[in-house]
C-alpha cells in the first residue's frame, strides 16, 4: 500500500500542471479575437452612417421602428432594418447618428468577409481562421466572444449563411 501511495505522489507531482489563470487568459484572448472579428469581419462596411450603409447596394427594403429607451422612458431608440440581396442589416441609431449593428445576416458571396470566409467558401477555413469554435454541430459553427457572437451555417462543407450578433445595451 505504501508503495502505491509513493508512486501516486510521484506521478501527481511530475505531471506538468496547467494553471487556472492560464486557462482563463486563453479563454479571454479567444473571446477578444472573436469580438474583434465580429467588428472587422464584414469588410464591406466602411462606415456606420446611414447614408454609407444605404449605398452598399440596391436597397430592397427599409423598415424603421422606434422603441422607448430602457434607461430613459422619455427618449426613443430608433432601429432600422436595411435589406439588400443576400444581406440584412439590423441596427440602432446612436447619438452620433451612426446606425450601429445589432445583427448582420449574410447569405450571398457578394458580401466579403475577412479571411475569405464568404458564403460559398469551404467551412474548413472557419476553424483555420478563428480557431476552435465555442459550439459545433453538423450544420452550424458558433463563436461566442465576450460581447458578440458569430454563427456560420454549413451545408455540404460550404458556408451558406453568416450571422453576426452584437451586444446592444
Phi, psi and omega in degrees: 000317180296323179296319178299314179298318180297316178296317179300314180296319178300314180295316181303317183272348180267345178280127180299138181265145175255117184284150178298325181293326177294321179294314180298317179296321179295317178296315180300316180297317178298319178296320178296320178298318180293314179299319179295318178296324179302321181275324182270340186303308179286084187292346178286346178267114180250348179204149178260011176291147180301320179299314180295318180294319178297332183272008179297332182178192178288114181287117181275326184199144175224128179238135178240136179218134177250134178231154179297140175292129184290345178262337181216098183299347178276350179250152176248148174251129182263123175253146176226146172242117177253125182242126176238174174297116177078009181214133171233125181244116178249121184214170179236145183272125180267184182295338180271009181066024173268149176261091183283139185287143167253316178215138171234121179248127183237127179228023181216144179290350179298331186265106187284141182235143178310146180066016179068029182270040180290163170302134182098346178283160177296134180295337180296337180291336183299306183291326175300320184276322189247354181085195183295132180284161175289319178220145179218129176232177182301324185239015182205136174238127184238136174239129179240119177270195178292323182235340188236163184222144178230129179242128175250121173271139186234140172214130180052039176078007181240151175286125180250339181200144176231131178235120174261124176245127184249146177292127177234126179256000000 
